[in-house]
């Protein structure tokens, strides 16, 4: 008999302890939130059952151990469902591996040394950001058309899909209307943190991924870097 989604995910819940269980029963700003924890070795039959279910988690946290390829495949499989945001937790040391996770659909790649309290704080920050983003009007800017309802950016009939975090980053830059947006400003608005650490480096990795995707629609030069200051969105 195939394992139910709840049975398949229970072992992952155990890895982070009671704070995560509390988070799964809590809410953010009065809105009930579902947080799903998954081990990267989960059987894909469980993912298929999840896809067929009515469960729509706000955030999925994926634990990755030694098999990075399996973790990347798991992220891709889950992002093909109704998952809104994905956090990868594991010892992902190289920049190439981190970028591979972002390319597969991860919004954040956090170090395995992260405490349960920190993971809860990251997750709650994402839920708050998602709520704010859903209320933020987004339209056309700098030659790009941003479609919030499906996280798509379009230019001259070409379009590319973004992760929720990539879309939020682009939306903040678009709000700047061509002005340079400081790194600290981006970190606070998109991730809710004041500065990066050597184990996160989220901004540079997302800028790299976003620039590559903009390049796929002929807008590779739209995202400009001002060294030591921040980033700006120029005419595409």
Secondary structure as a PSIPRED ss2 file (coil, helix, strand):
# PSIPRED VFORMAT (PSIPRED V4.0)

   1 X C   1.000  0.000  0.000
   2 X C   1.000  0.000  0.000
   3 X C   1.000  0.000  0.000
   4 X C   1.000  0.000  0.000
   5 X H   0.000  1.000  0.000
   6 X H   0.000  1.000  0.000
   7 X H   0.000  1.000  0.000
   8 X H   0.000  1.000  0.000
   9 X H   0.000  1.000  0.000
  10 X H   0.000  1.000  0.000
  11 X H   0.000  1.000  0.000
  12 X H   0.000  1.000  0.000
  13 X H   0.000  1.000  0.000
  14 X H   0.000  1.000  0.000
  15 X C   1.000  0.000  0.000
  16 X C   1.000  0.000  0.000
  17 X C   1.000  0.000  0.000
  18 X H   0.000  1.000  0.000
  19 X H   0.000  1.000  0.000
  20 X H   0.000  1.000  0.000
  21 X H   0.000  1.000  0.000
  22 X H   0.000  1.000  0.000
  23 X H   0.000  1.000  0.000
  24 X H   0.000  1.000  0.000
  25 X H   0.000  1.000  0.000
  26 X C   1.000  0.000  0.000
  27 X E   0.000  0.000  1.000
  28 X E   0.000  0.000  1.000
  29 X C   1.000  0.000  0.000
  30 X C   1.000  0.000  0.000
  31 X E   0.000  0.000  1.000
  32 X E   0.000  0.000  1.000
  33 X C   1.000  0.000  0.000
  34 X C   1.000  0.000  0.000
  35 X E   0.000  0.000  1.000
  36 X E   0.000  0.000  1.000
  37 X E   0.000  0.000  1.000
  38 X E   0.000  0.000  1.000
  39 X E   0.000  0.000  1.000
  40 X C   1.000  0.000  0.000
  41 X C   1.000  0.000  0.000
  42 X C   1.000  0.000  0.000
  43 X C   1.000  0.000  0.000
  44 X H   0.000  1.000  0.000
  45 X H   0.000  1.000  0.000
  46 X H   0.000  1.000  0.000
  47 X H   0.000  1.000  0.000
  48 X H   0.000  1.000  0.000
  49 X H   0.000  1.000  0.000
  50 X H   0.000  1.000  0.000
  51 X H   0.000  1.000  0.000
  52 X H   0.000  1.000  0.000
  53 X C   1.000  0.000  0.000
  54 X C   1.000  0.000  0.000
  55 X C   1.000  0.000  0.000
  56 X C   1.000  0.000  0.000
  57 X C   1.000  0.000  0.000
  58 X C   1.000  0.000  0.000
  59 X E   0.000  0.000  1.000
  60 X E   0.000  0.000  1.000
  61 X E   0.000  0.000  1.000
  62 X E   0.000  0.000  1.000
  63 X E   0.000  0.000  1.000
  64 X E   0.000  0.000  1.000
  65 X C   1.000  0.000  0.000
  66 X C   1.000  0.000  0.000
  67 X C   1.000  0.000  0.000
  68 X H   0.000  1.000  0.000
  69 X H   0.000  1.000  0.000
  70 X H   0.000  1.000  0.000
  71 X H   0.000  1.000  0.000
  72 X H   0.000  1.000  0.000
  73 X H   0.000  1.000  0.000
  74 X H   0.000  1.000  0.000
  75 X H   0.000  1.000  0.000
  76 X H   0.000  1.000  0.000
  77 X H   0.000  1.000  0.000
  78 X H   0.000  1.000  0.000
  79 X H   0.000  1.000  0.000
  80 X C   1.000  0.000  0.000
  81 X C   1.000  0.000  0.000
  82 X C   1.000  0.000  0.000
  83 X C   1.000  0.000  0.000
  84 X C   1.000  0.000  0.000
  85 X C   1.000  0.000  0.000
  86 X E   0.000  0.000  1.000
  87 X E   0.000  0.000  1.000
  88 X E   0.000  0.000  1.000
  89 X E   0.000  0.000  1.000
  90 X E   0.000  0.000  1.000
  91 X C   1.000  0.000  0.000
  92 X C   1.000  0.000  0.000
  93 X C   1.000  0.000  0.000
  94 X C   1.000  0.000  0.000
  95 X H   0.000  1.000  0.000
  96 X H   0.000  1.000  0.000
  97 X H   0.000  1.000  0.000
  98 X H   0.000  1.000  0.000
  99 X H   0.000  1.000  0.000
 100 X H   0.000  1.000  0.000
 101 X H   0.000  1.000  0.000
 102 X H   0.000  1.000  0.000
 103 X H   0.000  1.000  0.000
 104 X H   0.000  1.000  0.000
 105 X C   1.000  0.000  0.000
 106 X C   1.000  0.000  0.000
 107 X C   1.000  0.000  0.000
 108 X E   0.000  0.000  1.000
 109 X E   0.000  0.000  1.000
 110 X E   0.000  0.000  1.000
 111 X E   0.000  0.000  1.000
 112 X C   1.000  0.000  0.000
 113 X C   1.000  0.000  0.000
 114 X C   1.000  0.000  0.000
 115 X C   1.000  0.000  0.000
 116 X H   0.000  1.000  0.000
 117 X H   0.000  1.000  0.000
 118 X H   0.000  1.000  0.000
 119 X H   0.000  1.000  0.000
 120 X H   0.000  1.000  0.000
 121 X H   0.000  1.000  0.000
 122 X H   0.000  1.000  0.000
 123 X H   0.000  1.000  0.000
 124 X H   0.000  1.000  0.000
 125 X H   0.000  1.000  0.000
 126 X H   0.000  1.000  0.000
 127 X H   0.000  1.000  0.000
 128 X H   0.000  1.000  0.000
 129 X H   0.000  1.000  0.000
 130 X H   0.000  1.000  0.000
 131 X H   0.000  1.000  0.000
 132 X H   0.000  1.000  0.000
 133 X H   0.000  1.000  0.000
 134 X H   0.000  1.000  0.000
 135 X H   0.000  1.000  0.000
 136 X C   1.000  0.000  0.000
 137 X C   1.000  0.000  0.000
 138 X C   1.000  0.000  0.000
 139 X C   1.000  0.000  0.000
 140 X E   0.000  0.000  1.000
 141 X E   0.000  0.000  1.000
 142 X C   1.000  0.000  0.000
 143 X C   1.000  0.000  0.000
 144 X E   0.000  0.000  1.000
 145 X E   0.000  0.000  1.000
 146 X E   0.000  0.000  1.000
 147 X E   0.000  0.000  1.000
 148 X H   0.000  1.000  0.000
 149 X H   0.000  1.000  0.000
 150 X H   0.000  1.000  0.000
 151 X C   1.000  0.000  0.000
 152 X E   0.000  0.000  1.000
 153 X E   0.000  0.000  1.000
 154 X E   0.000  0.000  1.000
 155 X E   0.000  0.000  1.000
 156 X C   1.000  0.000  0.000
 157 X C   1.000  0.000  0.000
 158 X E   0.000  0.000  1.000
 159 X E   0.000  0.000  1.000
 160 X E   0.000  0.000  1.000
 161 X E   0.000  0.000  1.000
 162 X C   1.000  0.000  0.000
 163 X C   1.000  0.000  0.000
 164 X H   0.000  1.000  0.000
 165 X H   0.000  1.000  0.000
 166 X H   0.000  1.000  0.000
 167 X H   0.000  1.000  0.000
 168 X H   0.000  1.000  0.000
 169 X H   0.000  1.000  0.000
 170 X H   0.000  1.000  0.000
 171 X H   0.000  1.000  0.000
 172 X H   0.000  1.000  0.000
 173 X H   0.000  1.000  0.000
 174 X H   0.000  1.000  0.000
 175 X H   0.000  1.000  0.000
 176 X C   1.000  0.000  0.000
 177 X C   1.000  0.000  0.000
 178 X C   1.000  0.000  0.000
 179 X C   1.000  0.000  0.000
 180 X C   1.000  0.000  0.000
 181 X E   0.000  0.000  1.000
 182 X E   0.000  0.000  1.000
 183 X H   0.000  1.000  0.000
 184 X H   0.000  1.000  0.000
 185 X H   0.000  1.000  0.000
 186 X H   0.000  1.000  0.000
 187 X H   0.000  1.000  0.000
 188 X H   0.000  1.000  0.000
 189 X H   0.000  1.000  0.000
 190 X H   0.000  1.000  0.000
 191 X H   0.000  1.000  0.000
 192 X C   1.000  0.000  0.000
 193 X C   1.000  0.000  0.000
 194 X C   1.000  0.000  0.000
 195 X C   1.000  0.000  0.000
 196 X C   1.000  0.000  0.000
 197 X C   1.000  0.000  0.000
 198 X C   1.000  0.000  0.000
 199 X C   1.000  0.000  0.000
 200 X C   1.000  0.000  0.000
 201 X C   1.000  0.000  0.000
 202 X H   0.000  1.000  0.000
 203 X H   0.000  1.000  0.000
 204 X H   0.000  1.000  0.000
 205 X H   0.000  1.000  0.000
 206 X H   0.000  1.000  0.000
 207 X H   0.000  1.000  0.000
 208 X H   0.000  1.000  0.000
 209 X H   0.000  1.000  0.000
 210 X H   0.000  1.000  0.000
 211 X H   0.000  1.000  0.000
 212 X H   0.000  1.000  0.000
 213 X H   0.000  1.000  0.000
 214 X H   0.000  1.000  0.000
 215 X H   0.000  1.000  0.000
 216 X C   1.000  0.000  0.000
 217 X C   1.000  0.000  0.000
 218 X C   1.000  0.000  0.000
 219 X C   1.000  0.000  0.000
 220 X C   1.000  0.000  0.000
 221 X C   1.000  0.000  0.000
 222 X C   1.000  0.000  0.000
 223 X E   0.000  0.000  1.000
 224 X E   0.000  0.000  1.000
 225 X E   0.000  0.000  1.000
 226 X E   0.000  0.000  1.000
 227 X C   1.000  0.000  0.000
 228 X C   1.000  0.000  0.000
 229 X C   1.000  0.000  0.000
 230 X E   0.000  0.000  1.000
 231 X E   0.000  0.000  1.000
 232 X E   0.000  0.000  1.000
 233 X E   0.000  0.000  1.000
 234 X C   1.000  0.000  0.000
 235 X C   1.000  0.000  0.000
 236 X C   1.000  0.000  0.000
